[in-house]
Amino acid sequence: MSGGPTELTQTLLAIDGDSFAHRAYHSMPKSVRLNAVVGFGNMVSQLWKQEQPDAVLIGWDTLEVPTYRHEAYELYQSGRIFEDSILEQLAILPQLTEKLGFFVGKAPGYEADDFLAAAARTWEGKVLVATSDRDAYQLVSDTVTILAPVKGVSEIARIGPAEVRERYGVAPEQVPDLIALRGDPSDKLPGARGVGPKKAAELLGQYRTLEDVLAAGRFAAEAKDLRLYRRIAQMDASAPLPPLQTQSPTWSEASTFVRGLGLNGLADRLASLA
């Protein structure tokens, strides 16, 4: 199936490429040459077989260029140091994405998850968002489901609106407000003083939004910072997407590409899907 406008019955699989690449890199032995490429190729092809989507978009960070988040908040994601070997492979993986016949979401100033947000807003059918990043829970709706890898991608947790409420105690659209209030150690967002996940959920149950919390006179001294944290936590759905339409994977082309990298095992597995 290829070409033509999307229909409400068609499914887009939107993958956080950096999330999957790091997961592959850390789960496969370093002795495996280009281990992130091998692991990523295995994970993506297995996920495609499981879900049989009508189209695939893979979003990527542009590590060489800061985003507005880094410029607005100096401590954002500070202290993250990547080994040269993963950086080398992150440069290869968008090329592999193209060879697979999948759409690439990548542009200076945007993060991978911004492209997931843009895809969730743009695609007219169902969207499956594959990521380990729980910030993406904000995208969940009646038509958007998170696929969270539990063990490789052999076990997948499917996160819908009910699961977001069960895990966080808030609705999906309240997740950026929750992150702002409770903080996010991985992104170096401190949150409101003295507020943890449970208290943050309680506040949003009472007041609904961060703005409503602030309007009630809470955290007046921290209001500017909390608004900034929410802006950072909010995925940017204005990220520039390629024109999305149905597509067919080009397994043979991808197989030839990775064979050229000396990855014969992965090349054989991709060729078997052609």
C-alpha positions in Angstrom: 0.0 0.0 0.0 1.5 3.4 -0.9 0.5 6.9 -1.7 -2.9 8.6 -1.3 -4.3 10.5 1.7 -4.7 8.8 5.1 -8.0 7.3 6.1 -9.5 7.1 9.6 -8.9 3.4 9.6 -5.2 3.6 8.9 -2.5 3.3 11.5 0.7 5.3 11.8 3.5 3.9 14.0 5.6 6.8 15.4 8.8 5.7 17.0 11.1 7.7 19.3 14.4 6.8 17.5 16.7 8.1 20.1 14.8 6.2 22.9 15.0 2.9 20.9 18.7 3.5 19.9 19.8 4.0 23.5 17.7 1.0 24.6 19.4 -1.1 22.0 22.9 0.2 22.8 22.6 -0.5 26.5 20.9 -3.9 26.1 23.4 -5.4 23.6 27.0 -6.4 24.4 29.5 -3.7 23.5 31.5 -6.5 21.8 28.8 -6.5 19.0 30.0 -4.2 16.3 27.5 -1.3 15.8 25.4 -2.8 18.5 22.9 0.1 18.5 22.3 -0.3 14.8 21.9 -4.0 15.1 19.6 -3.8 18.1 17.6 -0.9 16.6 17.1 -2.8 13.3 15.9 -5.9 15.2 13.5 -3.9 17.4 12.0 -1.8 14.6 11.5 -4.7 12.3 10.0 -6.9 15.1 7.6 -4.0 16.1 6.6 -3.6 12.4 5.8 -7.3 12.2 3.8 -7.2 15.4 1.7 -4.1 14.5 1.6 -4.1 10.7 1.1 -0.3 10.5 0.2 1.5 7.3 3.1 4.0 7.7 6.1 4.5 10.0 7.7 7.8 11.2 10.9 7.7 13.3 11.8 10.9 15.1 15.4 11.9 16.0 17.1 14.4 18.1 19.6 16.8 16.5 22.3 16.7 19.2 24.6 19.3 17.6 22.0 22.1 17.9 20.3 23.2 21.2 16.5 23.3 21.4 14.5 26.2 22.9 14.4 24.1 26.0 18.2 24.2 26.4 18.2 27.9 25.7 15.4 28.7 28.1 16.8 26.6 31.0 20.5 26.1 31.2 20.3 23.0 33.4 18.0 21.2 31.0 19.4 17.6 30.5 22.7 18.8 31.8 25.3 16.2 32.8 24.3 13.8 30.0 27.4 12.5 28.4 27.2 10.0 25.4 30.1 7.7 24.5 31.6 8.3 21.0 30.4 4.8 19.9 26.7 5.7 20.4 27.2 9.1 18.8 28.7 7.5 15.7 25.7 5.1 15.5 23.1 7.9 16.0 24.5 9.5 12.9 23.9 6.3 10.9 20.4 5.5 12.1 18.5 8.2 10.3 20.1 6.9 7.1 18.9 3.4 8.0 15.4 4.8 8.6 15.3 6.2 5.0 16.6 2.9 3.6 13.8 1.1 5.4 11.3 3.4 3.5 10.1 5.0 6.7 9.6 8.7 7.3 12.3 10.6 9.1 11.5 13.3 11.6 14.6 15.4 12.2 15.3 19.1 12.3 17.6 21.5 14.2 16.0 22.8 17.4 13.6 19.9 17.8 13.7 16.7 19.8 12.5 13.3 18.7 9.4 13.4 20.8 8.3 16.7 19.2 7.9 14.8 15.9 5.8 12.2 17.7 3.6 15.0 18.9 3.3 16.5 15.4 2.5 13.1 14.0 -0.2 12.5 16.6 -1.8 15.8 15.7 -1.5 15.4 12.0 -2.4 11.7 11.2 -6.1 11.2 10.7 -6.3 7.6 11.8 -4.9 5.7 14.7 -1.4 6.5 16.0 0.8 4.1 17.9 3.7 5.9 19.7 6.6 3.6 20.5 8.8 5.1 23.2 10.3 4.5 26.7 9.8 8.1 27.6 6.8 8.6 29.9 6.6 12.3 29.0 4.8 11.0 25.9 1.8 10.0 28.0 0.6 13.6 27.3 -0.1 12.4 23.7 -2.5 9.7 24.7 -6.1 9.9 23.5 -8.9 7.8 22.1 -6.8 7.5 18.9 -3.3 7.7 20.3 -1.8 4.7 22.2 1.7 4.5 23.7 3.6 1.3 23.0 6.1 1.1 25.9 8.8 -1.6 25.6 8.9 -3.7 28.7 11.5 -6.3 27.6 13.1 -5.5 24.2 9.9 -5.3 22.1 8.9 -8.8 22.8 6.7 -7.5 25.6 4.9 -4.2 25.1 2.7 -2.3 27.5 -0.1 -0.5 25.7 -0.9 2.8 27.4 -4.3 4.4 26.8 -6.2 7.1 28.8 -7.2 4.7 31.5 -3.6 3.5 32.0 -2.3 7.1 32.2 -4.9 7.8 35.0 -4.0 4.6 36.7 -0.3 5.3 36.7 -0.2 9.0 37.3 -3.6 9.9 38.7 -4.2 12.6 36.1 -5.6 12.8 32.5 -3.1 12.7 29.6 -3.5 16.4 28.9 -2.5 17.2 32.5 0.9 15.4 32.2 2.9 18.5 31.4 1.4 20.2 34.4 2.2 17.2 36.5 5.8 17.2 35.3 6.1 20.9 36.1 4.8 20.5 39.6 6.6 17.2 40.6 9.7 17.7 38.6 11.7 15.4 36.3 15.2 14.3 37.5 16.2 13.0 34.1 15.7 16.4 32.5 16.9 18.3 35.6 13.6 19.9 36.3 13.2 20.4 40.1 9.5 21.0 40.2 7.7 22.9 43.0 9.4 22.8 46.4 8.0 20.0 48.6 5.8 18.5 45.9 6.1 14.9 44.8 4.1 12.9 42.3 1.2 12.1 44.6 0.9 15.8 45.8 1.1 17.0 42.2 -1.7 14.7 41.1 -3.8 15.8 44.1 -3.3 19.5 43.2 -4.3 18.8 39.6 -7.3 16.8 40.7 -8.4 19.9 42.7 -7.4 22.7 40.4 -7.2 21.0 36.9 -4.2 22.9 35.4 -1.0 24.5 36.6 -2.4 27.9 35.7 -5.4 27.2 38.0 -3.1 26.2 40.8 -1.1 29.5 40.4 -4.3 31.5 40.1 -5.4 30.1 43.5 -2.3 31.7 45.0 -0.2 28.6 45.4 3.6 28.7 44.7 3.5 32.4 44.0 7.3 32.8 44.4 7.9 29.9 42.0 5.3 30.7 39.4 7.7 31.9 36.7 9.9 28.8 37.1 6.9 26.4 37.1 5.5 27.9 33.9 9.0 27.4 32.3 9.1 23.8 33.5 5.7 23.2 31.9 6.7 24.8 28.6 9.8 22.5 28.6 7.7 19.4 29.4 5.2 20.2 26.7 6.0 18.4 23.4 6.1 20.8 20.4 3.6 19.6 17.8 4.8 22.3 15.4 7.9 20.2 14.5 8.2 20.0 10.7 7.0 16.7 9.4 7.5 15.2 5.9 4.1 14.7 4.1 2.8 11.6 5.8 1.0 8.9 3.7 0.8 5.2 3.5 4.0 3.4 2.5 5.5 0.0 2.1 8.9 -0.8 3.8 11.9 -1.3 1.5 13.4 -4.2 3.3 15.8 -5.1 0.5 17.3 -1.7 0.3 17.8 -1.6 4.0 19.4 -5.0 3.9 21.8 -3.9 1.3 22.7 -0.8 3.3 23.5 -2.7 6.6 25.4 -5.4 4.6 27.6 -2.5 3.4 28.3 -1.8 7.1 29.3 -5.4 7.6 26.2 -6.3 9.5 25.4 -9.6 7.7 23.2 -11.0 10.4 20.9 -8.0 10.4 21.0 -7.8 6.6 19.8 -11.4 6.4 16.9 -10.8 8.8 15.8 -7.7 6.9 16.1 -9.5 3.6 13.8 -12.2 4.9 11.0 -9.7 5.3 11.2 -8.6 1.7 
